Amino acid sequence: MSHHLVVRVVAKLLIPFILLFGLYVQFHGDFGPGGGFQAGVIFAAAFILYALVYGLNNARRVMPDHWVRIGAALGVIIFIGTGYISLFFGHNFLDYDVLAHDPVHGQHYGIFAVELGVGLTVASVMVAIFFAFAGRGHKIDEMEG
């Protein structure tokens, strides 16, 4: 793949902007369309683009398999932990009002935490699915040269 210089340079220029757009979608999810799921898919798309251009082995060095598993589990823990915090304070599961002194602020904190957990889980699972399917064939591994 080293002979595809234009593709490598364009990908190197685009990946940071894709990740930045993923952050925008993640943090803008409280106020408009977007949120954790969409941001997770955008983050995963940046890593998948990296793997397609620079090779699967290089992508696994950037995002090792154990980080992918930890990210998926941590996202679920953040989501469920947000719900259990409200149960701990005597409210319903995922009742965010108790997360701050003001119920409106509590709603914002709760939605942010849940969307962060969803985004982390979605990105990790999408990358894990790509690694599982891409690792089965030899096409991507042959292009790494």
Protein Blocks (a to p, Z undefined) as FASTA:
>chain_A
ZZmmmlmmmmmmmmmmmmmmmmmmmmmmmmmgcdjklmmmmmmmmmmmmmmmnojklmmm
mmgfklmmmmmmmmmmmmmmmmmmmmmnopaehiaklmpmblklmmmmmmmmmmmmmmmm
mmmmmmmmmmmmmmmpmmlmmmmZZ
